[in-house]
Amino acid sequence: MGIILGSMGACIYIMRGLGNPKSFEGHSHGTARMRRRTKAKKLCSVAGQIKATEGVECLKDESVIDEIPMAYKDIDAFTAAQKDLMEVAHTLKQVICVKV
C-alpha cells in the first residue's frame, strides 16, 4: 500500500501496488512539479490560490504561493498513467494542508 499526495487542492490516493517486477514492485509517491518554485511565485496570485484551494483549510498567502495547485501535475492523470503499477484502493478528499 502507498499514498500519492497531490497539491494543496487535490485529492489523495491510497494505492495498492500490483507487484510489477519492471518497476521493482513499486510506484510513485507523489506528483511532480510542472513549474519551479520561483516561476510559480511569478505566475500565480493569492486570488488564484484562494480559488484553487476552496474547501481546504490552509494558508492562503504569499508565503505558500509556490505550492499552488497549478504548480503541480494533475494527480488524476498522473495516477492513471501508472495503472500498470498500481490500483486505487481509496480516494480521500483533502480538507487541511499544513506546510512546514
Backbone hydrogen bonds in HBPLUS format (Angstrom, degrees):
<---DONOR---> <-ACCEPTOR-->    atom                        ^
c    i                          cat <-CA-CA->   ^        H-A-AA   ^      H-
h    n   atom  resd res      DA  || num        DHA   H-A  angle D-A-AA Bond
n    s   type  num  typ     dist DA aas  dist angle  dist       angle   num
A0002-GLY N   A0015-MET O   2.84 MM  13  5.01 145.9  1.95 138.3 142.3     1
A0015-MET N   A0002-GLY O   2.69 MM  13  5.01 164.4  1.72 146.6 151.5     2
A0004-ILE N   A0013-TYR O   2.83 MM   9  5.13 164.1  1.85 152.8 157.6     3
A0013-TYR N   A0004-ILE O   3.07 MM   9  5.13 166.4  2.09 149.3 149.4     4
A0010-ALA N   A0007-SER O   3.32 MM   3  5.28 162.3  2.35 105.8 110.9     5
A0012-ILE N   A0092-LEU O   2.91 MM  80  5.01 160.6  1.94 145.9 150.6     6
A0092-LEU N   A0012-ILE O   2.76 MM  80  5.01 172.5  1.77 157.7 160.3     7
A0014-ILE N   A0090-HIS O   2.87 MM  76  5.00 177.2  1.87 149.4 149.8     8
A0089-ALA N   A0014-ILE O   2.77 MM  75  5.49 161.0  1.81 154.4 158.7     9
A0090-HIS N   A0014-ILE O   3.19 MM  76  5.00 157.6  2.25 135.0 137.0    10
A0016-ARG N   A0087-GLU O   2.82 MM  71  5.29 157.3  1.87 155.7 163.2    11
A0087-GLU N   A0016-ARG O   2.87 MM  71  5.29 153.3  1.94 142.0 150.3    12
A0018-LEU N   A0085-LEU O   2.88 MM  67  5.43 162.1  1.91 137.4 134.8    13
A0023-SER N   A0020-ASN O   3.15 MM   3  5.73 154.9  2.21 114.9 121.9    14
A0025-GLU N   A0020-ASN O   2.85 MM   5  4.72 151.9  1.93 146.6 141.4    15
A0024-PHE N   A0021-PRO O   3.11 MM   3  4.80 160.3  2.15 106.2 106.2    16
A0026-GLY N   A0023-SER O   3.07 MM   3  5.57 152.2  2.15 111.5 118.7    17
A0073-LYS N   A0032-ALA O   2.92 MM  41  5.86 160.0  1.96 173.2 173.0    18
A0034-MET N   A0071-ALA O   2.67 MM  37  5.37 167.0  1.68 134.9 139.7    19
A0035-ARG N   A0071-ALA O   3.22 MM  36  5.03 157.1  2.27 136.7 132.7    20
A0040-ALA N   A0036-ARG O   2.91 MM   4  6.16 162.2  1.94 160.1 165.5    21
A0041-LYS N   A0037-ARG O   2.99 MM   4  6.22 155.7  2.05 150.0 156.2    22
A0042-LYS N   A0038-THR O   3.22 MM   4  6.45 143.2  2.36 137.4 146.3    23
A0042-LYS N   A0039-LYS O   3.12 MM   3  5.14 123.1  2.46  94.8 109.0    24
A0043-LEU N   A0039-LYS O   2.92 MM   4  6.12 156.7  1.98 155.0 161.4    25
A0044-CYS N   A0040-ALA O   2.96 MM   4  5.65 152.1  2.04 149.7 153.6    26
A0049-GLN N   A0045-SER O   2.97 MM   4  6.28 150.9  2.06 144.2 152.8    27
A0050-ILE N   A0046-VAL O   2.85 MM   4  6.11 157.4  1.91 153.3 158.7    28
A0051-LYS N   A0047-ALA O   3.14 MM   4  6.38 160.6  2.18 145.1 149.6    29
A0052-ALA N   A0048-GLY O   2.92 MM   4  6.08 162.1  1.95 148.1 153.4    30
A0053-THR N   A0049-GLN O   2.98 MM   4  6.04 138.2  2.16 146.6 155.9    31
A0054-GLU N   A0051-LYS O   3.39 MM   3  5.33 161.4  2.43 108.6 107.4    32
A0056-VAL N   A0053-THR O   2.96 MM   3  5.42 156.1  2.01 140.5 139.8    33
A0057-GLU N   A0095-VAL O   2.83 MM  38  5.94 175.4  1.83 133.9 132.8    34
A0097-CYS N   A0057-GLU O   2.98 MM  40  6.33 151.6  2.06 160.2 157.4    35
A0064-VAL N   A0061-ASP O   3.24 MM   3  6.11 164.7  2.27 125.0 128.2    36
A0065-ILE N   A0062-GLU O   3.44 MM   3  5.03 171.8  2.44  99.2 101.5    37
A0067-GLU N   A0064-VAL O   2.90 MM   3  5.51 164.6  1.92 121.7 126.7    38
A0068-ILE N   A0065-ILE O   3.24 MM   3  5.42 162.8  2.27 112.7 113.3    39
A0071-ALA N   A0068-ILE O   2.85 MM   3  5.63 166.9  1.87 131.6 135.5    40
A0072-TYR N   A0069-PRO O   3.10 MM   3  5.69 169.3  2.11 120.6 124.0    41
A0078-PHE N   A0074-ASP O   2.92 MM   4  6.03 159.0  1.96 152.6 159.7    42
A0079-THR N   A0075-ILE O   2.90 MM   4  5.92 157.6  1.95 142.7 147.7    43
A0080-ALA N   A0076-ASP O   2.97 MM   4  6.11 160.3  2.01 145.3 151.2    44
A0081-ALA N   A0077-ALA O   3.01 MM   4  6.14 145.7  2.13 144.4 152.3    45
A0082-GLN N   A0079-THR O   3.04 MM   3  5.41 156.3  2.10 109.9 117.5    46
A0083-LYS N   A0080-ALA O   3.29 MM   3  5.39 150.1  2.39 118.1 114.4    47
A0085-LEU N   A0082-GLN O   2.81 MM   3  5.34 158.4  1.85 120.1 127.6    48
A0086-MET N   A0082-GLN O   3.14 MM   4  6.37 141.8  2.29 154.2 165.3    49
